[in-house]
């Protein structure tokens, strides 16, 4: 069920972004006076304003409801053991093997110094 809700959540989120990007701004009506033609739209002479606004509202509501549902489901799931749950147990000490130093041993050959 959780996976199905995640898929629906992603589809609603992508559709919401798409519908928001399709909408025209408030200043877009000015183009209609210069021959843009509002009566030739798919949604009639009133334009797509009402349809897009209602669809965006429904998608936004679905998005927030799915957020709350998925958050509730996630909070109820039992998580794996956390290292911070039991602070009374001492931490495991790291044992370093002898001879495994980071710095290699220096060679004992003398170096020639140019004069």
Jmol script that loads the backbone (N, CA, C; Angstrom):
load data "model"
ATOM      1  N   UNK A   1       0.828  -1.190   0.000  1.00  0.00           N
ATOM      2  CA  UNK A   1       0.000   0.000   0.000  1.00  0.00           C
ATOM      3  C   UNK A   1       0.874   1.256   0.000  1.00  0.00           C
ATOM      4  N   UNK A   2       1.977   1.198   0.731  1.00  0.00           N
ATOM      5  CA  UNK A   2       2.871   2.348   0.824  1.00  0.00           C
ATOM      6  C   UNK A   2       3.454   2.683  -0.546  1.00  0.00           C
ATOM      7  N   UNK A   3       3.837   1.655  -1.298  1.00  0.00           N
ATOM      8  CA  UNK A   3       4.418   1.873  -2.615  1.00  0.00           C
ATOM      9  C   UNK A   3       3.403   2.469  -3.587  1.00  0.00           C
ATOM     10  N   UNK A   4       2.150   2.028  -3.496  1.00  0.00           N
ATOM     11  CA  UNK A   4       1.088   2.558  -4.350  1.00  0.00           C
ATOM     12  C   UNK A   4       0.868   4.033  -4.046  1.00  0.00           C
ATOM     13  N   UNK A   5       0.864   4.387  -2.770  1.00  0.00           N
ATOM     14  CA  UNK A   5       0.685   5.783  -2.390  1.00  0.00           C
ATOM     15  C   UNK A   5       1.854   6.648  -2.849  1.00  0.00           C
ATOM     16  N   UNK A   6       3.053   6.096  -2.829  1.00  0.00           N
ATOM     17  CA  UNK A   6       4.221   6.839  -3.313  1.00  0.00           C
ATOM     18  C   UNK A   6       4.079   7.113  -4.810  1.00  0.00           C
ATOM     19  N   UNK A   7       3.633   6.115  -5.582  1.00  0.00           N
ATOM     20  CA  UNK A   7       3.462   6.291  -7.021  1.00  0.00           C
ATOM     21  C   UNK A   7       2.378   7.334  -7.309  1.00  0.00           C
ATOM     22  N   UNK A   8       1.254   7.253  -6.592  1.00  0.00           N
ATOM     23  CA  UNK A   8       0.179   8.238  -6.763  1.00  0.00           C
ATOM     24  C   UNK A   8       0.675   9.628  -6.373  1.00  0.00           C
ATOM     25  N   UNK A   9       1.465   9.702  -5.319  1.00  0.00           N
ATOM     26  CA  UNK A   9       2.024  10.971  -4.849  1.00  0.00           C
ATOM     27  C   UNK A   9       2.910  11.605  -5.923  1.00  0.00           C
ATOM     28  N   UNK A  10       3.735  10.817  -6.567  1.00  0.00           N
ATOM     29  CA  UNK A  10       4.621  11.335  -7.616  1.00  0.00           C
ATOM     30  C   UNK A  10       3.804  11.788  -8.826  1.00  0.00           C
ATOM     31  N   UNK A  11       2.791  11.020  -9.202  1.00  0.00           N
ATOM     32  CA  UNK A  11       1.949  11.400 -10.337  1.00  0.00           C
ATOM     33  C   UNK A  11       1.209  12.699 -10.052  1.00  0.00           C
ATOM     34  N   UNK A  12       0.663  12.833  -8.843  1.00  0.00           N
ATOM     35  CA  UNK A  12      -0.039  14.066  -8.466  1.00  0.00           C
ATOM     36  C   UNK A  12       0.927  15.246  -8.451  1.00  0.00           C
ATOM     37  N   UNK A  13       2.148  15.047  -7.963  1.00  0.00           N
ATOM     38  CA  UNK A  13       3.122  16.133  -7.905  1.00  0.00           C
ATOM     39  C   UNK A  13       3.507  16.599  -9.309  1.00  0.00           C
ATOM     40  N   UNK A  14       3.733  15.670 -10.228  1.00  0.00           N
ATOM     41  CA  UNK A  14       4.103  16.039 -11.597  1.00  0.00           C
ATOM     42  C   UNK A  14       2.926  16.724 -12.292  1.00  0.00           C
ATOM     43  N   UNK A  15       1.711  16.210 -12.095  1.00  0.00           N
ATOM     44  CA  UNK A  15       0.521  16.827 -12.693  1.00  0.00           C
ATOM     45  C   UNK A  15       0.297  18.225 -12.136  1.00  0.00           C
ATOM     46  N   UNK A  16       0.534  18.401 -10.846  1.00  0.00           N
ATOM     47  CA  UNK A  16       0.368  19.717 -10.220  1.00  0.00           C
ATOM     48  C   UNK A  16       1.344  20.723 -10.807  1.00  0.00           C
ATOM     49  N   UNK A  17       2.590  20.331 -10.970  1.00  0.00           N
ATOM     50  CA  UNK A  17       3.583  21.215 -11.583  1.00  0.00           C
ATOM     51  C   UNK A  17       3.186  21.537 -13.017  1.00  0.00           C
ATOM     52  N   UNK A  18       2.726  20.546 -13.756  1.00  0.00           N
ATOM     53  CA  UNK A  18       2.296  20.774 -15.129  1.00  0.00           C
ATOM     54  C   UNK A  18       1.137  21.742 -15.233  1.00  0.00           C
ATOM     55  N   UNK A  19       0.114  21.571 -14.389  1.00  0.00           N
ATOM     56  CA  UNK A  19      -1.040  22.459 -14.437  1.00  0.00           C
ATOM     57  C   UNK A  19      -0.685  23.876 -13.991  1.00  0.00           C
ATOM     58  N   UNK A  20       0.237  24.004 -13.076  1.00  0.00           N
ATOM     59  CA  UNK A  20       0.662  25.348 -12.660  1.00  0.00           C
ATOM     60  C   UNK A  20       1.412  26.041 -13.793  1.00  0.00           C
ATOM     61  N   UNK A  21       2.239  25.286 -14.516  1.00  0.00           N
ATOM     62  CA  UNK A  21       2.992  25.886 -15.616  1.00  0.00           C
ATOM     63  C   UNK A  21       2.117  26.215 -16.822  1.00  0.00           C
ATOM     64  N   UNK A  22       1.019  25.494 -17.023  1.00  0.00           N
ATOM     65  CA  UNK A  22       0.123  25.756 -18.145  1.00  0.00           C
ATOM     66  C   UNK A  22      -0.658  27.052 -17.946  1.00  0.00           C
ATOM     67  N   UNK A  23      -0.974  27.393 -16.715  1.00  0.00           N
ATOM     68  CA  UNK A  23      -1.805  28.563 -16.452  1.00  0.00           C
ATOM     69  C   UNK A  23      -1.128  29.839 -16.910  1.00  0.00           C
ATOM     70  N   UNK A  24      -1.958  30.760 -17.349  1.00  0.00           N
ATOM     71  CA  UNK A  24      -1.464  32.058 -17.765  1.00  0.00           C
ATOM     72  C   UNK A  24      -1.539  33.020 -16.589  1.00  0.00           C
ATOM     73  N   UNK A  25      -0.641  33.967 -16.596  1.00  0.00           N
ATOM     74  CA  UNK A  25      -0.627  34.961 -15.530  1.00  0.00           C
ATOM     75  C   UNK A  25      -1.719  35.996 -15.711  1.00  0.00           C
ATOM     76  N   UNK A  26      -1.812  36.939 -14.772  1.00  0.00           N
ATOM     77  CA  UNK A  26      -2.831  37.980 -14.826  1.00  0.00           C
ATOM     78  C   UNK A  26      -2.614  38.910 -16.015  1.00  0.00           C
ATOM     79  N   UNK A  27      -1.378  39.159 -16.408  1.00  0.00           N
ATOM     80  CA  UNK A  27      -1.094  40.068 -17.501  1.00  0.00           C
ATOM     81  C   UNK A  27      -1.240  39.444 -18.867  1.00  0.00           C
ATOM     82  N   UNK A  28      -1.584  38.179 -18.959  1.00  0.00           N
ATOM     83  CA  UNK A  28      -1.688  37.502 -20.247  1.00  0.00           C
ATOM     84  C   UNK A  28      -2.950  37.890 -21.001  1.00  0.00           C
ATOM     85  N   UNK A  29      -3.939  38.479 -20.342  1.00  0.00           N
ATOM     86  CA  UNK A  29      -5.172  38.890 -21.008  1.00  0.00           C
ATOM     87  C   UNK A  29      -4.939  40.044 -21.970  1.00  0.00           C
ATOM     88  N   UNK A  30      -3.882  40.762 -21.814  1.00  0.00           N
ATOM     89  CA  UNK A  30      -3.568  41.887 -22.688  1.00  0.00           C
ATOM     90  C   UNK A  30      -3.324  41.413 -24.114  1.00  0.00           C
ATOM     91  N   UNK A  31      -2.822  40.212 -24.291  1.00  0.00           N
ATOM     92  CA  UNK A  31      -2.553  39.683 -25.623  1.00  0.00           C
ATOM     93  C   UNK A  31      -3.811  39.425 -26.420  1.00  0.00           C
ATOM     94  N   UNK A  32      -4.935  39.231 -25.766  1.00  0.00           N
ATOM     95  CA  UNK A  32      -6.183  38.962 -26.467  1.00  0.00           C
ATOM     96  C   UNK A  32      -6.634  40.178 -27.276  1.00  0.00           C
ATOM     97  N   UNK A  33      -6.290  41.378 -26.846  1.00  0.00           N
ATOM     98  CA  UNK A  33      -6.695  42.576 -27.574  1.00  0.00           C
ATOM     99  C   UNK A  33      -5.871  42.787 -28.828  1.00  0.00           C
ATOM    100  N   UNK A  34      -4.740  42.108 -28.960  1.00  0.00           N
ATOM    101  CA  UNK A  34      -3.882  42.256 -30.133  1.00  0.00           C
ATOM    102  C   UNK A  34      -4.003  41.077 -31.090  1.00  0.00           C
ATOM    103  N   UNK A  35      -5.098  40.355 -31.038  1.00  0.00           N
ATOM    104  CA  UNK A  35      -5.333  39.309 -32.014  1.00  0.00           C
ATOM    105  C   UNK A  35      -5.054  37.907 -31.526  1.00  0.00           C
ATOM    106  N   UNK A  36      -4.845  37.723 -30.256  1.00  0.00           N
ATOM    107  CA  UNK A  36      -4.571  36.391 -29.731  1.00  0.00           C
ATOM    108  C   UNK A  36      -5.798  35.504 -29.866  1.00  0.00           C
ATOM    109  N   UNK A  37      -6.963  36.059 -29.660  1.00  0.00           N
ATOM    110  CA  UNK A  37      -8.207  35.305 -29.870  1.00  0.00           C
ATOM    111  C   UNK A  37      -8.523  34.379 -28.721  1.00  0.00           C
ATOM    112  N   UNK A  38      -9.424  34.756 -27.850  1.00  0.00           N
ATOM    113  CA  UNK A  38      -9.810  33.931 -26.713  1.00  0.00           C
ATOM    114  C   UNK A  38     -10.896  32.940 -27.058  1.00  0.00           C
ATOM    115  N   UNK A  39     -11.600  33.147 -28.194  1.00  0.00           N
ATOM    116  CA  UNK A  39     -12.710  32.253 -28.524  1.00  0.00           C
ATOM    117  C   UNK A  39     -12.242  30.977 -29.221  1.00  0.00           C
ATOM    118  N   UNK A  40     -11.001  30.894 -29.594  1.00  0.00           N
ATOM    119  CA  UNK A  40     -10.502  29.725 -30.305  1.00  0.00           C
ATOM    120  C   UNK A  40      -9.859  28.704 -29.378  1.00  0.00           C
ATOM    121  N   UNK A  41     -10.094  28.807 -28.107  1.00  0.00           N
ATOM    122  CA  UNK A  41      -9.477  27.886 -27.168  1.00  0.00           C
ATOM    123  C   UNK A  41     -10.269  26.591 -27.101  1.00  0.00           C
ATOM    124  N   UNK A  42      -9.665  25.576 -26.557  1.00  0.00           N
ATOM    125  CA  UNK A  42     -10.314  24.276 -26.409  1.00  0.00           C
ATOM    126  C   UNK A  42     -11.441  24.341 -25.391  1.00  0.00           C
ATOM    127  N   UNK A  43     -11.295  25.230 -24.403  1.00  0.00           N
ATOM    128  CA  UNK A  43     -12.247  25.267 -23.302  1.00  0.00           C
ATOM    129  C   UNK A  43     -13.347  26.300 -23.518  1.00  0.00           C
ATOM    130  N   UNK A  44     -13.485  26.873 -24.696  1.00  0.00           N
ATOM    131  CA  UNK A  44     -14.545  27.828 -24.981  1.00  0.00           C
ATOM    132  C   UNK A  44     -14.049  29.259 -24.897  1.00  0.00           C
ATOM    133  N   UNK A  45     -15.017  30.201 -25.061  1.00  0.00           N
ATOM    134  CA  UNK A  45     -14.640  31.609 -25.094  1.00  0.00           C
ATOM    135  C   UNK A  45     -14.236  32.140 -23.731  1.00  0.00           C
ATOM    136  N   UNK A  46     -14.661  31.486 -22.665  1.00  0.00           N
ATOM    137  CA  UNK A  46     -14.280  31.950 -21.322  1.00  0.00           C
ATOM    138  C   UNK A  46     -12.845  31.580 -20.989  1.00  0.00           C
ATOM    139  N   UNK A  47     -12.262  30.713 -21.797  1.00  0.00           N
ATOM    140  CA  UNK A  47     -10.879  30.319 -21.569  1.00  0.00           C
ATOM    141  C   UNK A  47     -10.786  29.141 -20.629  1.00  0.00           C
ATOM    142  N   UNK A  48      -9.550  28.805 -20.304  1.00  0.00           N
ATOM    143  CA  UNK A  48      -9.307  27.624 -19.475  1.00  0.00           C
ATOM    144  C   UNK A  48      -9.152  27.995 -18.008  1.00  0.00           C
ATOM    145  N   UNK A  49      -9.422  29.226 -17.650  1.00  0.00           N
ATOM    146  CA  UNK A  49      -9.198  29.687 -16.286  1.00  0.00           C
ATOM    147  C   UNK A  49      -9.907  28.869 -15.230  1.00  0.00           C
ATOM    148  N   UNK A  50     -11.205  28.666 -15.402  1.00  0.00           N
ATOM    149  CA  UNK A  50     -11.957  27.940 -14.384  1.00  0.00           C
ATOM    150  C   UNK A  50     -11.527  26.477 -14.303  1.00  0.00           C
ATOM    151  N   UNK A  51     -11.345  25.857 -15.461  1.00  0.00           N
ATOM    152  CA  UNK A  51     -10.949  24.442 -15.474  1.00  0.00           C
ATOM    153  C   UNK A  51      -9.575  24.256 -14.835  1.00  0.00           C
ATOM    154  N   UNK A  52      -8.616  25.082 -15.239  1.00  0.00           N
ATOM    155  CA  UNK A  52      -7.264  24.953 -14.695  1.00  0.00           C
ATOM    156  C   UNK A  52      -7.219  25.303 -13.213  1.00  0.00           C
ATOM    157  N   UNK A  53      -7.978  26.303 -12.819  1.00  0.00           N
ATOM    158  CA  UNK A  53      -7.992  26.693 -11.407  1.00  0.00           C
ATOM    159  C   UNK A  53      -8.587  25.589 -10.526  1.00  0.00           C
ATOM    160  N   UNK A  54      -9.696  25.022 -10.985  1.00  0.00           N
ATOM    161  CA  UNK A  54     -10.330  23.950 -10.202  1.00  0.00           C
ATOM    162  C   UNK A  54      -9.447  22.697 -10.160  1.00  0.00           C
ATOM    163  N   UNK A  55      -8.838  22.366 -11.300  1.00  0.00           N
ATOM    164  CA  UNK A  55      -7.979  21.185 -11.344  1.00  0.00           C
ATOM    165  C   UNK A  55      -6.741  21.382 -10.467  1.00  0.00           C
ATOM    166  N   UNK A  56      -6.167  22.579 -10.501  1.00  0.00           N
ATOM    167  CA  UNK A  56      -5.009  22.864  -9.653  1.00  0.00           C
ATOM    168  C   UNK A  56      -5.384  22.791  -8.179  1.00  0.00           C
ATOM    169  N   UNK A  57      -6.548  23.296  -7.826  1.00  0.00           N
ATOM    170  CA  UNK A  57      -7.015  23.226  -6.433  1.00  0.00           C
ATOM    171  C   UNK A  57      -7.195  21.777  -5.981  1.00  0.00           C
ATOM    172  N   UNK A  58      -7.784  20.964  -6.844  1.00  0.00           N
ATOM    173  CA  UNK A  58      -7.996  19.547  -6.495  1.00  0.00           C
ATOM    174  C   UNK A  58      -6.658  18.826  -6.362  1.00  0.00           C
ATOM    175  N   UNK A  59      -5.746  19.081  -7.302  1.00  0.00           N
ATOM    176  CA  UNK A  59      -4.432  18.430  -7.233  1.00  0.00           C
ATOM    177  C   UNK A  59      -3.636  18.882  -6.012  1.00  0.00           C
ATOM    178  N   UNK A  60      -3.721  20.165  -5.671  1.00  0.00           N
ATOM    179  CA  UNK A  60      -3.006  20.661  -4.491  1.00  0.00           C
ATOM    180  C   UNK A  60      -3.571  20.047  -3.218  1.00  0.00           C
ATOM    181  N   UNK A  61      -4.889  19.921  -3.156  1.00  0.00           N
ATOM    182  CA  UNK A  61      -5.510  19.291  -1.986  1.00  0.00           C
ATOM    183  C   UNK A  61      -5.094  17.821  -1.883  1.00  0.00           C
ATOM    184  N   UNK A  62      -5.102  17.123  -3.015  1.00  0.00           N
ATOM    185  CA  UNK A  62      -4.676  15.719  -3.019  1.00  0.00           C
ATOM    186  C   UNK A  62      -3.212  15.596  -2.618  1.00  0.00           C
ATOM    187  N   UNK A  63      -2.382  16.538  -3.081  1.00  0.00           N
ATOM    188  CA  UNK A  63      -0.960  16.519  -2.740  1.00  0.00           C
ATOM    189  C   UNK A  63      -0.757  16.644  -1.231  1.00  0.00           C
ATOM    190  N   UNK A  64      -1.438  17.598  -0.605  1.00  0.00           N
ATOM    191  CA  UNK A  64      -1.276  17.789   0.833  1.00  0.00           C
ATOM    192  C   UNK A  64      -1.857  16.635   1.647  1.00  0.00           C
ATOM    193  N   UNK A  65      -2.979  16.079   1.193  1.00  0.00           N
ATOM    194  CA  UNK A  65      -3.559  14.928   1.897  1.00  0.00           C
ATOM    195  C   UNK A  65      -2.614  13.732   1.803  1.00  0.00           C
ATOM    196  N   UNK A  66      -2.044  13.504   0.610  1.00  0.00           N
ATOM    197  CA  UNK A  66      -1.094  12.398   0.459  1.00  0.00           C
ATOM    198  C   UNK A  66       0.156  12.626   1.300  1.00  0.00           C
ATOM    199  N   UNK A  67       0.599  13.875   1.408  1.00  0.00           N
ATOM    200  CA  UNK A  67       1.744  14.181   2.285  1.00  0.00           C
ATOM    201  C   UNK A  67       1.450  13.773   3.723  1.00  0.00           C
ATOM    202  N   UNK A  68       0.282  14.137   4.207  1.00  0.00           N
ATOM    203  CA  UNK A  68      -0.073  13.809   5.588  1.00  0.00           C
ATOM    204  C   UNK A  68      -0.222  12.305   5.789  1.00  0.00           C
ATOM    205  N   UNK A  69      -0.846  11.626   4.831  1.00  0.00           N
ATOM    206  CA  UNK A  69      -1.038  10.176   4.953  1.00  0.00           C
ATOM    207  C   UNK A  69       0.309   9.453   4.919  1.00  0.00           C
ATOM    208  N   UNK A  70       1.169   9.821   3.969  1.00  0.00           N
ATOM    209  CA  UNK A  70       2.477   9.170   3.882  1.00  0.00           C
ATOM    210  C   UNK A  70       3.331   9.481   5.110  1.00  0.00           C
ATOM    211  N   UNK A  71       3.224  10.696   5.628  1.00  0.00           N
ATOM    212  CA  UNK A  71       3.954  11.033   6.852  1.00  0.00           C
ATOM    213  C   UNK A  71       3.479  10.215   8.042  1.00  0.00           C
ATOM    214  N   UNK A  72       2.165  10.011   8.130  1.00  0.00           N
ATOM    215  CA  UNK A  72       1.625   9.193   9.217  1.00  0.00           C
ATOM    216  C   UNK A  72       2.030   7.737   9.102  1.00  0.00           C
ATOM    217  N   UNK A  73       2.005   7.215   7.892  1.00  0.00           N
ATOM    218  CA  UNK A  73       2.412   5.821   7.689  1.00  0.00           C
ATOM    219  C   UNK A  73       3.892   5.651   8.015  1.00  0.00           C
ATOM    220  N   UNK A  74       4.706   6.595   7.586  1.00  0.00           N
ATOM    221  CA  UNK A  74       6.144   6.511   7.844  1.00  0.00           C
ATOM    222  C   UNK A  74       6.448   6.609   9.329  1.00  0.00           C
ATOM    223  N   UNK A  75       5.719   7.450  10.040  1.00  0.00           N
ATOM    224  CA  UNK A  75       5.954   7.603  11.475  1.00  0.00           C
ATOM    225  C   UNK A  75       5.570   6.348  12.245  1.00  0.00           C
ATOM    226  N   UNK A  76       4.593   5.607  11.746  1.00  0.00           N
ATOM    227  CA  UNK A  76       4.146   4.401  12.448  1.00  0.00           C
ATOM    228  C   UNK A  76       5.026   3.190  12.173  1.00  0.00           C
ATOM    229  N   UNK A  77       5.796   3.252  11.086  1.00  0.00           N
ATOM    230  CA  UNK A  77       6.662   2.120  10.773  1.00  0.00           C
ATOM    231  C   UNK A  77       7.765   2.028  11.814  1.00  0.00           C
ATOM    232  N   UNK A  78       8.072   0.792  12.191  1.00  0.00           N
ATOM    233  CA  UNK A  78       9.138   0.590  13.155  1.00  0.00           C
ATOM    234  C   UNK A  78      10.469   0.687  12.435  1.00  0.00           C
ATOM    235  N   UNK A  79      11.280   1.636  12.858  1.00  0.00           N
ATOM    236  CA  UNK A  79      12.579   1.835  12.224  1.00  0.00           C
ATOM    237  C   UNK A  79      13.602   0.862  12.758  1.00  0.00           C
ATOM    238  N   UNK A  80      14.718   0.787  12.062  1.00  0.00           N
ATOM    239  CA  UNK A  80      15.802  -0.060  12.514  1.00  0.00           C
ATOM    240  C   UNK A  80      16.415   0.532  13.772  1.00  0.00           C
ATOM    241  N   UNK A  81      17.145  -0.280  14.493  1.00  0.00           N
ATOM    242  CA  UNK A  81      17.772   0.187  15.720  1.00  0.00           C
ATOM    243  C   UNK A  81      18.722   1.347  15.452  1.00  0.00           C
ATOM    244  N   UNK A  82      18.630   2.337  16.284  1.00  0.00           N
ATOM    245  CA  UNK A  82      19.475   3.506  16.129  1.00  0.00           C
ATOM    246  C   UNK A  82      20.603   3.430  17.143  1.00  0.00           C
ATOM    247  N   UNK A  83      21.758   3.932  16.767  1.00  0.00           N
ATOM    248  CA  UNK A  83      22.906   3.896  17.676  1.00  0.00           C
ATOM    249  C   UNK A  83      22.719   4.809  18.872  1.00  0.00           C
ATOM    250  N   UNK A  84      21.848   5.761  18.777  1.00  0.00           N
ATOM    251  CA  UNK A  84      21.650   6.717  19.863  1.00  0.00           C
ATOM    252  C   UNK A  84      20.587   6.249  20.857  1.00  0.00           C
ATOM    253  N   UNK A  85      19.930   5.121  20.603  1.00  0.00           N
ATOM    254  CA  UNK A  85      18.876   4.655  21.502  1.00  0.00           C
ATOM    255  C   UNK A  85      19.419   4.245  22.869  1.00  0.00           C
ATOM    256  N   UNK A  86      20.534   3.537  22.907  1.00  0.00           N
ATOM    257  CA  UNK A  86      21.071   3.031  24.162  1.00  0.00           C
ATOM    258  C   UNK A  86      22.439   3.666  24.386  1.00  0.00           C
ATOM    259  N   UNK A  87      22.468   4.767  25.084  1.00  0.00           N
ATOM    260  CA  UNK A  87      23.717   5.490  25.310  1.00  0.00           C
ATOM    261  C   UNK A  87      24.502   4.940  26.497  1.00  0.00           C
ATOM    262  N   UNK A  88      23.935   4.000  27.219  1.00  0.00           N
ATOM    263  CA  UNK A  88      24.622   3.423  28.374  1.00  0.00           C
ATOM    264  C   UNK A  88      25.684   2.404  27.958  1.00  0.00           C
ATOM    265  N   UNK A  89      25.521   1.817  26.785  1.00  0.00           N
ATOM    266  CA  UNK A  89      26.465   0.812  26.319  1.00  0.00           C
ATOM    267  C   UNK A  89      27.708   1.536  25.795  1.00  0.00           C
ATOM    268  N   UNK A  90      28.909   1.137  26.285  1.00  0.00           N
ATOM    269  CA  UNK A  90      30.116   1.813  25.798  1.00  0.00           C
ATOM    270  C   UNK A  90      30.366   1.499  24.328  1.00  0.00           C
ATOM    271  N   UNK A  91      30.983   2.431  23.679  1.00  0.00           N
ATOM    272  CA  UNK A  91      31.297   2.241  22.263  1.00  0.00           C
ATOM    273  C   UNK A  91      32.417   1.221  22.115  1.00  0.00           C
ATOM    274  N   UNK A  92      32.388   0.491  21.017  1.00  0.00           N
ATOM    275  CA  UNK A  92      33.429  -0.499  20.766  1.00  0.00           C
ATOM    276  C   UNK A  92      34.737   0.224  20.459  1.00  0.00           C
ATOM    277  N   UNK A  93      35.810  -0.275  21.070  1.00  0.00           N
ATOM    278  CA  UNK A  93      37.108   0.351  20.855  1.00  0.00           C
ATOM    279  C   UNK A  93      37.756  -0.227  19.611  1.00  0.00           C
ATOM    280  N   UNK A  94      38.457   0.618  18.885  1.00  0.00           N
ATOM    281  CA  UNK A  94      39.126   0.192  17.671  1.00  0.00           C
ATOM    282  C   UNK A  94      40.522  -0.296  18.026  1.00  0.00           C
ATOM    283  N   UNK A  95      40.836  -1.493  17.580  1.00  0.00           N
ATOM    284  CA  UNK A  95      42.139  -2.083  17.864  1.00  0.00           C
ATOM    285  C   UNK A  95      43.033  -1.866  16.651  1.00  0.00           C
ATOM    286  N   UNK A  96      44.214  -1.265  16.890  1.00  0.00           N
ATOM    287  CA  UNK A  96      45.162  -1.014  15.811  1.00  0.00           C
ATOM    288  C   UNK A  96      46.252  -2.068  15.881  1.00  0.00           C
ATOM    289  N   UNK A  97      46.436  -2.757  14.770  1.00  0.00           N
ATOM    290  CA  UNK A  97      47.466  -3.792  14.723  1.00  0.00           C
ATOM    291  C   UNK A  97      48.843  -3.130  14.672  1.00  0.00           C
ATOM    292  N   UNK A  98      49.835  -3.704  15.376  1.00  0.00           N
ATOM    293  CA  UNK A  98      51.170  -3.102  15.338  1.00  0.00           C
ATOM    294  C   UNK A  98      51.776  -3.201  13.942  1.00  0.00           C
ATOM    295  N   UNK A  99      52.468  -2.141  13.550  1.00  0.00           N
ATOM    296  CA  UNK A  99      53.119  -2.124  12.254  1.00  0.00           C
ATOM    297  C   UNK A  99      52.226  -1.630  11.130  1.00  0.00           C
ATOM    298  N   UNK A 100      51.029  -1.227  11.435  1.00  0.00           N
ATOM    299  CA  UNK A 100      50.144  -0.740  10.385  1.00  0.00           C
ATOM    300  C   UNK A 100      50.009   0.780  10.485  1.00  0.00           C
ATOM    301  N   UNK A 101      51.146   1.420  10.523  1.00  0.00           N
ATOM    302  CA  UNK A 101      51.141   2.868  10.620  1.00  0.00           C
ATOM    303  C   UNK A 101      50.881   3.479   9.253  1.00  0.00           C
ATOM    304  N   UNK A 102      50.438   4.719   9.258  1.00  0.00           N
ATOM    305  CA  UNK A 102      50.169   5.412   8.011  1.00  0.00           C
ATOM    306  C   UNK A 102      51.448   5.885   7.332  1.00  0.00           C
ATOM    307  N   UNK A 103      52.480   6.181   8.139  1.00  0.00           N
ATOM    308  CA  UNK A 103      53.726   6.704   7.598  1.00  0.00           C
ATOM    309  C   UNK A 103      54.691   5.550   7.376  1.00  0.00           C
ATOM    310  N   UNK A 104      55.243   5.397   6.164  1.00  0.00           N
ATOM    311  CA  UNK A 104      56.177   4.291   5.933  1.00  0.00           C
ATOM    312  C   UNK A 104      57.498   4.555   6.649  1.00  0.00           C
ATOM    313  N   UNK A 105      58.205   3.487   6.980  1.00  0.00           N
ATOM    314  CA  UNK A 105      59.495   3.618   7.667  1.00  0.00           C
ATOM    315  C   UNK A 105      60.514   4.254   6.726  1.00  0.00           C
ATOM    316  N   UNK A 106      61.385   5.107   7.295  1.00  0.00           N
ATOM    317  CA  UNK A 106      62.404   5.786   6.497  1.00  0.00           C
ATOM    318  C   UNK A 106      63.526   4.813   6.175  1.00  0.00           C
ATOM    319  N   UNK A 107      64.088   4.968   4.982  1.00  0.00           N
ATOM    320  CA  UNK A 107      65.193   4.099   4.594  1.00  0.00           C
ATOM    321  C   UNK A 107      66.468   4.568   5.300  1.00  0.00           C
ATOM    322  N   UNK A 108      67.393   3.643   5.549  1.00  0.00           N
ATOM    323  CA  UNK A 108      68.609   3.971   6.300  1.00  0.00           C
ATOM    324  C   UNK A 108      69.785   4.354   5.406  1.00  0.00           C
ATOM    325  N   UNK A 109      69.593   4.495   4.123  1.00  0.00           N
ATOM    326  CA  UNK A 109      70.687   4.876   3.225  1.00  0.00           C
ATOM    327  C   UNK A 109      70.911   6.380   3.286  1.00  0.00           C
ATOM    328  N   UNK A 110      72.170   6.778   3.354  1.00  0.00           N
ATOM    329  CA  UNK A 110      72.432   8.224   3.404  1.00  0.00           C
ATOM    330  C   UNK A 110      72.198   8.853   2.047  1.00  0.00           C
ATOM    331  N   UNK A 111      71.719  10.041   2.063  1.00  0.00           N
ATOM    332  CA  UNK A 111      71.457  10.738   0.810  1.00  0.00           C
ATOM    333  C   UNK A 111      72.612  11.652   0.469  1.00  0.00           C
ATOM    334  N   UNK A 112      72.876  11.805  -0.822  1.00  0.00           N
ATOM    335  CA  UNK A 112      73.961  12.668  -1.257  1.00  0.00           C
ATOM    336  C   UNK A 112      73.491  14.098  -1.313  1.00  0.00           C
ATOM    337  N   UNK A 113      74.279  14.986  -0.789  1.00  0.00           N
ATOM    338  CA  UNK A 113      73.948  16.396  -0.784  1.00  0.00           C
ATOM    339  C   UNK A 113      74.825  17.072  -1.843  1.00  0.00           C
ATOM    340  N   UNK A 114      74.239  17.718  -2.848  1.00  0.00           N
ATOM    341  CA  UNK A 114      75.059  18.389  -3.865  1.00  0.00           C
ATOM    342  C   UNK A 114      75.763  19.607  -3.288  1.00  0.00           C
ATOM    343  N   UNK A 115      77.019  19.831  -3.724  1.00  0.00           N
ATOM    344  CA  UNK A 115      77.769  20.965  -3.177  1.00  0.00           C
ATOM    345  C   UNK A 115      77.983  22.028  -4.181  1.00  0.00           C
TER     346      UNK A 115
END
end "model"
wireframe off; spacefill off
backbone 0.3
color backbone group
